[in-house]
Amino acid sequence: MEKWDGNEGTSAFHMPEWMQIQFADQKQEFNKRPTKIGRRSLSRSISQSSTDSYSSAASYTDSSDDETSPRDKQQKNSKGNSDFCVKNIKQAEFGRREIEIAEQEMPALMALRKRAQGEKPLAGAKIVGCTHITAQTAVLMETLGALGAQCRWAACNIYSTLNEVAAALAENGFPVFAWKGESEDDFWWCIDRCVNVEGWQPNMILDDGGDLTHWIYKKYPNMFKKIKGIVEESVTGVHRLYQLSKAGKLCVPAMNVNDSVTKQKFDNLYCCRESILDGLKRTTDMMFGGKQVVVCGYGEVGKGCCAALKAMGSIVYVTEIDPICALQACMDGFRLVKLNEVIRQVDIVITCTGNKNVVTREHLDRMKNSCIVCNMGHSNTEIDVASLRTPELTWERVRSQVDHVIWPDGKRIVLLAEGRLLNLSCSTVPTFVLSITATTQALALIELYNAPEGRYKQDVYLLPKKMDEYVASLHLPTFDAHLTELTDEQAKYLGLNKNGPFKPNYYRY
């Protein structure tokens, strides 16, 4: 098998044959609809820890009458295997349909699966994963399996699992330990069942939020002697890894895919540009034209939210602490304000900062009647929801993930998802975006697993730019897009390799 030979910013990166791109052929691959039942899956991450609550938008088993804990059930799949713990294995057929639908919008993963499965770049890899378990995650997991890996999986969040998808994975032979509505004890029990198994020891970690990595450090530190690397996808998990590295406690290489260009732009900017409207529409049935909205934070998530709301005719204000992002907001035509200046007049408040206590009880007290309050940031700390759980305020559940919080004088605010991530709690995330994220995760796992000894030290690395470009190129045929190729003279003039990377590491897209 050809080894990957690429370091960030070097010209030594050598693409295996299966990674070469033939656009005409690839376009045909994407346009073919499968005639047989598909197999595969992917996963998205934006979690802080098990105590954050992101619920899936739709699940066949949300309203199950069976209150028995999955831990108390004896279940087997059709092959007699019982190495899993899901809500109801009988829901597998529904989950398989969800996975088949997701495969249609995940062209890069499907192309990667087809191109690389002959060489099996993950043969011998034993991957333990902790991510949101959705249909898209399933496409990722089944792709990793097709590339030669053995996988064991738990959920990174107690509310985001699609029970029917977990059942489909278990039916397909994946040891999955997850169900929607786990308790805190269930959460850690599931992670432990993935890690602590006789005769099987992981050599790779795919984490979303850092809880799996934390558990292994806490309970099974000797496991790191055989682990070749960690791939982390979330803001919080990456922060934890950098803390470990700074303290000299990171004992294996780690890949930060959260800050790869493709993930940042597509998962944050373009994804939120679509899912903010979807989440608000599904929960409130509101009309956006003429509404006054304040968006707290103008990073990639904030930019996406503002662009979508402006296009729908809303009057959008922005709050920011960073003068560069603030100037961008001004140049994009948004009014930069402090939250206190507009809190009495706005119809919608959206947080996108990743910070804590951005919207405080004082702000909530001053909001107008029927103001909608929601969070698009990565954790549930941005809105001080705890301050609303006091005797003088009344909570009314209006519909799933929608609460009216009523003041003594009759004023009420509309709180969505109890301040948790709106798009994962109240709607869905575009599958095409998750294709980009999942492909990045898969390539990071392949790179770390196949890297020769010494290439990566015990530190945190960004995904090599060549792989970032490869992820983008795999998605271009979906749009019938045709890349221009440099001539030898042009490449020499620019000082570039004709096959990339095309931008220096310091380039800001």
VONU-850399 format. One record per residue (C-alpha): residue in one letter; x, z, y. Coordinates in steps of 0.001 Angstrom, whole numbers, plus 524288, in hexadecimal, padded with zeros to 5 digits. Each point is the difference from the previous one (the first is absolute). Layout:
# residues N
AXZY ...
This chain:
# residues 509
M800008000080000 E804D67FCE380D9B K802A380C4280797 W7FB87801D280DCE D80B9D7FF9A808F2 G7FB298033080D68 N8032280A3B80A22 E7F95C8014A80D14 G8063F7F6BC8098C T809F87F9F87F6A9 S8010B7F2217FB0D A802B4804A97F22C F7F1B0800217FC5D H7FDD07F6887F4D1 M7F21B7FC467FCAB P7FCB47FF6A7F18A E7FA607F3107FBB2 W7F253805A37FEAF M800688042580E33 Q801F17F21780509 I7F44E7FA56806EC Q7F9EE7F2D47FD18 F7F4B77FF7F80963 A7F8A07F4AA7F9DF D7FFD18064B7F29F Q7FD2C80D458059E K7F4627FAFA8079E Q7FA647FA977F377 E8020980D317F980 F7F83C806D580AA0 N7F4DF7F6327FFD8 K7FDA28018D7F177 R7F57A809AF7FCA5 P80275807397F348 T7F7547FC527F4B0 K802D080C287F836 I7FF0180E57802F9 G80B2180396808F4 R808F380B907FED9 R8079F8067A80AC1 S7FF1A808A480C11 L805478059E80CBB S8005B80C1E8084B R7FFFE803BC80E1D S804DF80BFC80692 I7FE228076480C56 S7FF5B80DE67FB54 Q8056E80C7E80546 S7FDA3808B87F46A S7F5E3803997F60A T7F88F807C580A1B D7FD117F3E780833 S7F3327FA027FBD5 Y7FE287F1737FF7E S7F42B7FB897F874 S7FE267F2517FAF0 A7F5BD7F761805FF A7F8AA7FCD17F3C0 S80049805077F237 Y7F6BC7FE167F4D4 T801F780E2C7FC46 D7FEE5806AE80D3E S7F2D2805D07FCDC S8025B803097F1C9 D7F70780A487FA57 D80ABC8047A7F6DB E8064280BCD80671 T808ED8030E7F475 S80E407FFEA80412 P807837F4B37F9E9 R809F180A217FBB1 D7F5A7805B87F6F3 K7FC587F3067F9BC Q805AC7F9BF7F3DE Q800517F173802DD K806477F4877F8FF N800F17F1B780389 S7FBF17F5247F6A9 K80D588005F7F975 G7FEF280E877FD33 N809CD803F680A5C S7FD5180CB980749 D80C1C800DC808AF F7F8417FFBC80CB7 C7F63F80808807C4 V7F5A27F8CC807C7 K7F1FA802A4803EC N7F96F7F71B7F61A I806FB7F6347F744 K7F2EC7F9057FE08 Q800FC7FADE80DFB A80BB77F7787FC47 E7F84D7F34880024 F7FBB68022480E0D G80E1480311803CD R805067F3BC7F967 R7F6FA7F7D78086C E80523806CA80C33 I80DEB7FCF37FBCC E7FCC77F1B57FD74 I7FA5F7FED080DB5 A80C1B80657805DC E808F97F68C7F8C6 Q7FA017F49F8077C E804B68059880CF8 M80D6E804587FB48 P807367F30B7FEA8 A80DD18052C80166 L7FEB780A0D7F528 M7F9F37F6027F6F5 A80AC27F6338032D L80A6380A7B7FE22 R7FA0E8038B7F2E2 K800307F1D77FB8E R80DA67FD04804F6 A806EF80C497FB94 Q7F95D803CC7F357 G808D07F6E47F82B E80C128076180462 K7F98D80D6F7FFC4 P807EA805B880B63 L7FA0680D647FD5D A8028C800387F14E G8038D80E017FC90 A7FA808058280CAD K7F79F80C1E7FE69 I7F8838015080CAB V7F82880BF3803B2 G7F6E97FD3680B52 C7F793807CC8094B T7F7C47F759808ED H7F1F17FD2E803A3 I7F9B37FAB07F39D T7F80A7F44E80431 A7FDE27F25B7FA9B Q80B827FB6980815 T808B280AAD7FA72 A7FBCB7FBCC7F276 V804FA7F22F802B4 L80D2A805E58039C M80095808B37F3FA E7FC8D7F4F67F6CB T809F77F744806B7 L80A8280A4C7FDCE G7FBD3800797F1C4 A800ED7F1247FEF1 L80DD7800BD80570 G8041D809437F52E A7FD8880DA480572 Q7F95580B847F990 C7F7768075A809BD R7F94C80D268011E W7F7608023780BEA A7F91F80A80807F6 A7F8597FF5A80CBA C806868039F80CC9 N7F333804B9805B6 I7F48C807937FA9E Y7F55B7F6F980573 S805537F2257FFD3 T7FF657FCD37F16F L7F6617F5A67FB7A N7FB67805EF7F338 E7FC677F31D7F9B0 V80D687FA4D80318 A806CB80BE57FA31 A7F7987FDF57F3DE A803DA7F19B7FF2E L80E5F80383800C1 A7FE7580A537F56A E7F8D27F62C7F773 N80B607F695801F1 G8099880A217FAF9 F80521805F280C99 P8016480EE37FFE3 V7F80E802CC80C52 F7FC7C80DBB80460 A7F6BD7FF5280B89 W7F1D2800DB8041E K7F8CB8008880CDD G7FD7D80DDB804D6 E80B32807207F95B S8025880E1E803A3 E80D4D8040D80524 D8033A805777F28A D7FB877F34B7F99D F808C57F8498091A W80C74806F37FBE2 W7FBA9800677F1C9 C7FEB87F12B80002 I80D837FE41805CF D805B8809417F5F7 R7F9727F88E7F4D3 C806B57F3A8804D0 V80D618063C800D5 N8006380A3B7F545 V7FDF87F8427F380 E8079F801517F367 G8088A7F4767FC7D W7FE907F90F80D16 Q807E48021980C58 P7FEBC7F81080C7E N80B797F89E805B3 M7F8D27FAF180C25 I7F65D8064080985 L7F5BE7F8FD8082F D7FA39809D38095C D7F6208000F80B04 G800C980C5180805 G80B66806A97F923 D7F80A8093E7F76B L805187FA717F32C T80E168009E804A0 H7FDBC80DD2804E3 W7FA328042E7F2E2 I80B927FAC77F84C Y80997806B18093F K7F87380C9E7FEA5 K7FD16800217F15E Y809367F67E7F942 P80C557FE228084B N808117FC037F42B M7F7C67F3AF7FEDF F807287FA4C80BA1 K80C0D7FE477F76D K7F93D7F4527F9A7 I7F8277FB1480BAD K806097F3EA80641 G7F7F97FFE280C6E I7F3F380388807D2 V7F71F7F6698070E E7F7B88067D80A89 E7F5127F93580757 S7FA32809C280992 V8040E8054780D31 T7FF8380E0B7FB3F G807507FD627F35D V80AC67F8C880730 H8011C80B598098D R801AE8094A7F48A L80AAC7F75B7FA2F Y807897FF9180CC0 Q7FF1780EC9800B8 L805AC8011C7F24E S80ABD7F65A8036F K803738073580C76 A800D280CC97F86D G808A57F9B87F5A1 K7F5A6802437F574 L7FC797F1E07FD0B C806A17FD927F2EB V7FBA67F1E37FD7D P7FEB87F3C380876 A7F2D67FDFD80676 M7F9A47F3F7805CD N7F79B8016A80C27 V7F61A7F4F87FEEB N7F720805DC80A5E D808D97FAC880AB0 S802427F28F7FA39 V7FBBB7F57D80997 T7F57A7FA3D7F75E K7F9FB80D4B7FD24 Q800418048680E1B K7FA217F3A680595 F7F5FA7FCBE7F5AC D7FC0080D1C7FA5C N7FF6E8065C80D59 L7FD4D7F5C180A76 Y7F8237F54E7F94F C7F952808DA7F62A C7FB198098380A50 R7FBC27F4D3808C6 E7F5CB7FCC37F5BB S7FD1180CE97F966 I7FD27807C680C76 L7F3F77F7AD80299 D7FBF4800687F1C4 G800C580ED07FF51 L7F8778021280CA2 K7F5737F6157FC7E R7FD97805797F278 T7FEB780DF6804AB T7F8F17FE8B80D12 D7F9C27F25580073 M804607FF9880E19 M801B47F4888091E F80D677FF498066D G7FD057F7B480BEA G800B2807FC80C83 K803D680CAA7F92D Q80AAB8082B80649 V80A8C803757F629 V80C66807FA80123 V80AA97FD4E7F5FC C80A4380AB47FF12 G80D0F7F9B57FCCF Y804B57F1FB801D5 G808DA7FE4E7F44C E7FD137F5777F5FC V7F34C806997FBB5 G7FB918021B80E00 K8034D7F1FE803AC G7F7A97FAEE7F4DC C7F473808B28037B C800937FC9780E6F A800CF7F15E7FD88 A7F411800477F71B L7F7A38082A80920 K803C27F80D80BFB A7FC507F37A7F8E9 M7F296805CD7FD30 G7FD98802A680E69 S8034080E798009F I806598064380BDE V80C80805D77FA57 Y8087A80AE980570 V80D07804037FA03 T8078880CC87FFF1 E80EA37FFF17FD25 I80C128089F800F6 D809FD7F50F7FE6D P802647F84D80C96 I8038B7F3A37F880 C7F3747FFFF7F80A A7F8AE803F780C51 L805657F44980763 Q7FC1B7F7277F4B8 A7F2228053A800FD C7FFBC7FD0C80E82 M805467F23D7FDF7 D7F5A37FDB37F592 G7F57580339809F4 F7FC8D80DF27FC56 R7FE6380B4980972 L809EB80AC37FD40 V7FA0480D7980204 K8011280E247FC23 L7F5818043C7F689 N7FABB80A308096C E7FD447F56580A0C V7F6407F86E7F7B4 I7FB358099A7F5B3 R7F2DA80248806DC Q7FC687F190800DE V804D07F9417F39E D7F7117FC5E7F4AD I80A8F7FFD37F56C V80CB5807957FE2B I809CE7FA9C7F61B T80CE3806D27FCBC C80BAF7F7FD7FB32 T80BD48088880306 G80454806B67F372 N800DF80C718080F K7F81480C907FF7D N7F5888058E80902 V7FED47F39080806 V7F16B8028A801B4 T7FE0380E9480217 R7F3F2808A08008B E800967FF3180ED0 H7FEF37F1317FF3A L7F4FD800EF7F616 D7F87280965808BF R800BC7F67080B6F M7FBCD7F3C27F89D K7F3277F97B80353 N7F453800A97F6F7 S801357F72F7F3ED C80E677FD278021F I806227FAB77F371 V80CCD806687FBE3 C808D97FA837F56C N80E197FF227FB70 M808147F4397FBEE G80CD0807857FEF6 H806C18033F7F349 S7FB9F80E2B7FED6 N7F4568088F80321 T806F58082C80A3E E7FD487F7F380C38 I7F24F8052F802A6 D7FE7C80ECA80041 V7F4A88000C7F674 A8028380E277FC1D S7FC248046780DAD L7F2757FA487FDC3 R7FD20808817F438 T7FAC480B60807EC P7F2C7806FE7FF76 E7FAEA7FAB680CDE L8012E7F1D27FB98 T7F6FA7F9A27F615 W804A37F58C7F687 E7F6747F5C97FAEB R803F87F6437F57A V7F9807F35680442 R805587F70B7F589 S80C2E7FF4B7F7AE Q80C01802F880878 V7F7B28018C80C5D D7FD3A80D598060D H7F8E3803EF80C51 V8062280BFF8062E I7F5BD8062B808F5 W802A88091D80B72 P7F68B80ADB8040E D7FADE7F7D680B5D G7FC7B7F4D77F6CA K80BBE7F75A802C1 R805817F9C37F3D3 I80BEA7F81F7FC51 V801067F6AF7F47B L80BCC803AC7F7B9 L804727F60A7F5F8 A80698803C57F322 E8024880DD080520 G80BA57FAD0807A5 R8066A7F96F7F469 L804B87F20E7FF4A L7F45F7F795803C4 N803097F3557F901 L802D6805F97F2B1 S7F53080A108011F C7F4E37F7E480579 S802D27F1DC7FCB5 T80A257F8157F8D3 V80D677FAD180377 P801F47F1337FF4D T805A67FCB27F2B0 F808DD7F56880581 V806FF80A348082A L801DE8087D7F413 S805F57F46F7F908 I80AD28005280A11 T801F780EA07FEA6 A7FFD87FFBC7F11F T809667F48F7FF13 T8094E80779808C1 Q7FF0380BC57F6FE A802677F7BB7F3E2 L80BFB7F95D805CA A8058080D1080475 L7FE95805507F229 I806AA7F3E87FA5A E80B10800E9809DF L802E480E6B7FDC8 Y7FEAC7FEE57F14B N809477F4607FEDA A809BB803AF80AA7 P80DE6801957FAF1 E8056E80DB680097 G8053A8033580D6E R7F7D27F66E807E1 Y7F6A580AB080425 K804A080DC1802EA Q7F7BD80C548000D D7F9177FC2A80C86 V7F3D47F9518054F Y8007E7F13380191 L7F7487F5AA805F3 L7FBF67F4747F7BF P80A477F52C80180 K7FB547F608809E8 K801607F4F97F61F M7F58B806767F7B4 D7F74D8022080BD7 E800C47F16C802B4 Y7FD367FD207F1AE V7F3988083B80061 A7FB527F86380BDE S803667F2DA7F9E8 L7F836803127F3B9 H7F3B08013B8084A L801997F39980819 P7FA6B7F6667F5EF T7F2EF806F780118 F7FED67F9F880D9F D805727F2AF7FC00 A80B548036E80911 H80C997F8147FFF9 L80CD08061880439 T809B77F800807C8 E80D6C7FF2C7F9A0 L80CB3800908078D T809687F4A97FF3E D80E158030D7FC96 E803AD7FD8380E28 Q7F562809208051F A803A080AB87F674 K80E337FF04803EF Y7FC618005080E6A L7F7FD80C6B7FE2E G809A6806107F69B L7F59A801877F573 N7FEB37FD587F1A7 K7F5D27F54C7FE40 N7F88F808F27F6B4 G8002580BFB808CC P7FFC280A9280419 F7FC1D7F9C280CCD K8005B80BC48090E P80A0F80ACA80212 N7FC7A80DE37FC21 Y7FDF7803ED80E2A Y7F5EF7F55D8027D R7F2A980560803B7 Y7F4F17F74F7FB50 
